Amino acid sequence: MARICSWNIRGLNWPNKQEDIKLFLHEKNIGFIGLLETKVKERNVEKVAQNIFHGWKWHHNFNLNTKGRIWVAWKPSLYNVQILSTGEQYIHCQVTMMHDMRKFFITYVYGANQE
């Protein structure tokens, strides 16, 4: 079974960091991931996501936060994901594991620092 993880990536703009993520996903058999603090500009989202998550589905919170701090991505052959709610600091999902149809909820949270 593929693993689930979360990673505060602190920026995805550099191609070498994108390659590190792809290698990590493959080596650790990750099928579902939440990336926090992506720091990718909205105009570059599609290009970066297609590079990292080729063949995956993904969701982000750019529609609520111009910095799009949270991305969620999954292999559709392994997980069916329903996005239940998206906010400036969270993405809440219901996930069905395709191999046995068990369901669970997961929320990825980015706590923004403010004075």
Residue, then its C-alpha position, 0 to 999 in steps of 0.5 A: m500500500a502506498r504511503i501518505c505524508s506531509w512536507n513543509i517544502r519551503g519552496l518548489n521553484w527550483p528544479n532540483k527541489q522538484e527532482d528531490i520530491k519526485l525521487f522521494l515520492h518514488e523511493k518512499n512509495i508515496g501515493f498521497i501528499g500534502l505540500l506546505e509553504t510551496k511559494v510557487k507563483e500562480r502563473n507557474v503552478e501548472k508547470v511545476a505540478q505537471n513536472i512533479f505529479h505527472g499522472w497524479k491529480w492535485h488541488h491547491n488553495f490559490n483561489l483563497n490565498t495568492k501564495g497558494r501555500i497548500w497543495v494536495a496531490w494523489k495517485p488516482s489509481l490508489y486514492n479517490v479524493q473528495i475535497l470537502s473544504t478549502g481555506e486560506q490555511y487548510i485543505h480538508c479531504q475525504v479519501t477512499m483507498m481504492h484497494d479496499m474502499r476504506k475511507f478516512f478524513i485528512t486535513y492539511v494545515y498551514g499556520a501563517n505567521q502574523e504579528 
